[in-house]
Amino acid sequence: MTSVLILGAGKIGRMITAFLSRTEDYQVQVADVDATQANALAQRFAVPAHTIDASSRDDLYSIMADTDIVISALSYRFNPLIAQVALETGSSYFDLTEDVATTRAVRNVSASARDGQVFMPQCGLAPGFVSIVANDLAEGFDTLDTVFMR
């Protein structure tokens, strides 16, 4: 079974944990600097929780060492280090950032990726997912004047 580590137990991390854990196709773990938040999420979805400092290479390395996929639902400022540790541990990497400099940094890290290792920044809700949903809904109309997205 594919192991997935979700970094960040906030609103977005909670939704990702809910979606992935309910499929029963993944071994999901969640990690956050806030032990209370991580543990609450772990109890709700019956997944392991970890307390880590995402600015610590050692903390990241220890938790990512045996992880197939890491999804960063943290602030963009942590993502270049997370991507670098993912490269070193052989984990595939996904983030939600929309920050251009962070995306460039992740792209630079990904240039050294191993065969089969994926680095995919900017997987956030907007513009990506929101645009996909809007397009799908819009196709259901014969004519459409305007689509508003938030």
N, C-alpha and C positions, 0 to 999 in steps of 0.2 A: 504494500500500500504506500502511496506517495505521502511523504511527510511535509507538512506545510507549517511554517512559523509565521505568525502574524505579529508584527512589531507595532504596538499601539493598541491600547484597550479603550480608546475613546469611542465616539459615535461611529466613525467609519470602521475602525477595527472591530467593533461589536457587530456591525452588519456583515462584514466579510466573514467573521467567525460563525455567525448564524448560518449564512448561505453554505459555507463549505462543510461545517460540521453536520448539517442536516442531510447532506448527500450520502454520508457514510462511505464516501470514496477516498477520503483523506484522513491521515492522522494529523489533526490540527493541534497546535500549541499556540498560546498567546503569551506575549511578554510586554511589560511596561515598567516604567520607573515607579509607578504608583501601585504598590502591592495590593491595596484594598480594591482598586479598580480591576486589576488583573485577576484577582481571586474571585471577585463577584462574577466576572465574565466566565471564568473557568467553571464555577459552580452551575451557572445558568445553562451552559452548553456541554457540560461534562467533558472538558478538555483540560490538559495540564496548563498550569500558569507558572510564570517565572517573573522575578523582579530583576531587571537589568538597567544599567546605565548605557543608553545607546551611543553615548560619546566615548565609551570605553571599548577599545579594540579587543581587550581580553574578555570582557563580558560578552560582546558580540560573537567572538570566535568560539567561546565555550558553548554557547547555545546553538550556533549555526553549524557546528562541526559535522553533525549527522543529519542535516536537514536537506531535503531535496529542493524545496522552494521556500524563499523568504519573500514576504509581502510587507513592504514598509507603509504603514498608515501613520507615520510620524511626520513631524515637521520636515520640510525639504532640507533643512540644514544638516540633518543626520545622514542623508542618503548617500553622499559620496563615500563616506566611511563604510556604511552598510554594504554598498556595492563592491567595494574593495575586499571586504571580508567574504562576501559571497563568492567573488572570484577565487579567493584563496581556499575556500572550503569546498568549492565545486557546486555550490547551490545556484539554482536559477533565481533571478531577481526581478521583482516587480515593484513599482512605486506609484504613487498618486500625484506626484509633483506636477506643477505647471511652471516651475521656475526654470528659465532657459539655461542659466549657468549650471544649475544642478544637472539638467539633462545632458549638457555637454560633458560634464565631469563623468557621469555614468557611461556615456557613449565612449569616452576615452578608456575607461576601465574595461568595458566590454570588448575592446579591440583584442584583448588577450584571453578571451573566453575559450574554454575547452569545447571540443565537439559536443553538441547536444546541450550545452549550457546556454540559457536564454537570459538576456538582459532587456527588460522592457519598461522604460520609464513612461510617465504620463498616462497611466491607466486610470486616471480619475474619472469622476462622474461627469465633469464638464471640462472641456467640450466633448469628450469621447462618448461616454455612455448616454448622456442626455441627447446628443445628436442622433445616435442610433435609434433610441426610443422615439424621438420626434419624427424621424424619417419613416419609421414603421407605422406610426399612427397616421401620418400625413398621407401615406399611400392608400389608406382606407377611404379617402374622400375623392369624389369626382372632380371637384374644384376646391381650391383652397386659396385664400387671399394672404393670410399672415399666420406665422407660427411664432409664439413667444415662448422662450425657454428661460428658466432660472436655475 
